[in-house]
């Protein structure tokens, strides 16, 4: 059932969330039956079997393959960053230039996993307002940015990795996580005094307006958060499995988690960065990371690394001998 139209920009997003496609349980069951037939002791394949069955369910095939993985990095700038200790107004621009030149960690990992890499420039020369004094986005701009993120998969992919780039987005993510999931600012800022103060100030500025996850996204999020949420939502409708990268990507995903139970069923957490706040966020959205990397980058490097694990899981599941072949 869809909601009654009100003419508000978020209406389309809410309607999409009300009609999320579900996993292909027949394909999952077929993959699970093959798991039982493999020439391996019961449960000995651990998460390899889980990954293969998850891929089968979302690719709607009992023997899925990953041939066109994509790492999508969403880059944006924040007014909040100008007030950070040691602020660098050009840091995000330089990161984007680094990706374009092929010099970042994620570039190397994408090459090793045969993944495409796209960087989406979300108006880098127009930072969103400082969330301590104003909303990051209007409702119309937030909905439009989510729609832009939905186009990230337009070129085609069978496994989407989402990451982010943006000076200050770690503090913005902490604010969004605190707004969505509660707790104290210190829970989400991992001991940064300036970060905790910034989160406290931003939450106070928008007090009384954060109970709706989409409203929280537009007020204390930013363009990359909206675009990542949009990309994850579009992937669900295209039945494309998603690997979530770091704290920023998971904070964006948490918006969908809060809006609709099961909205992240087609997503796996690629890795844990080793930061307590990231671990806390993964627990809140019900995701156990595939890898424990300690990678604190937000650029998609951890998610790109997990592509190899997914491919290996599918190779084992699809190519291993069965008990009948022994």
Phi, psi and omega in degrees: 000132178266159179283155175294139181291137176241352182083003180276149184302329182279356183303315182297322179296315181296322179293321177298318181292335179283345183233040184298131173298148181256166180295155175276098185288335177293319178293321178297316181296321179295319178294322180293322178297320178295321177305316181295333183273349184294153182279068180208146177303150181306132177068008185282343180276355176055229185284348176300317179293318179301315181297314181298318180291323176296315178299318179300318182296322184268336174274355181057041179212133180291343177229072183286164176221154174247109180240344182224059178293150181225131170259119180249120179252125180255120186248132181211166179238154186231136175299329179302327186297332182296337182265358181289148173302131181069029184304141178228107186295341184251009185299316182291321177300318180293324176299314180298320177296323179295316178299316181297327180276354179080021187258003182270165177302319183296328177299317183292319182290321178299320177298317182293331183258008180056041180259144170285155179224124178234137177246126182255115179277110183259071177055057184301331182276003179232079180303144173292155180302156175298118186292351176283345183232347183202166176287143180296320186216153168284165178299318180296317181292323179294314179297321179294323179289323174298318179297322176298316179299328179297336181279355183300332183262010185299330181282352178098134175197159175242002173202118184255129173249130182245132177221179186216157173221134178169117177305127179090355185287341176294320178289322176297318178298322178297320179295315180296317179299318180294320179295320184281323193242354179081194184090185181262153177308323179299333180296332188250352183251001174051046172087001178282114181296316180296318181298317180297320178294320179295316178299315179301315181295317180294318179295323178294321180298324186251017181306136179089357183236014189247007182288332176274120183303323178291324176293322175297318179301314184286330184276314186240017175257226181180180187296318182294328178293316179295318181293319178297316178301319178296318180296318179297319180293317178296321178300323179299317182288334177267002182056045178256120177297150185233138171252121179275136181274242190268204186298319182295310180299321180290327176294320176297317179297329181297334176300312179293321178302318180287332184280325186211121176303133179084004183296340180251019181297334180271010181245145167238148174280120185292319187201168172247133185280348185092351177278134180304322181295322178294317177299318180295320180292318178300319178297320182294326180263007173074036182239130174261121186296146178288324184230149172251092190261330189074006180285117182263003175291154179249010191275003182100003182298317179295320179292319178298322179299325182287345176302318180299322178294317179298315179299319179295320178300318180290324178295317178297312184294323184272335187249347182291148179295151175266169180298328180291338182271354181291000000 
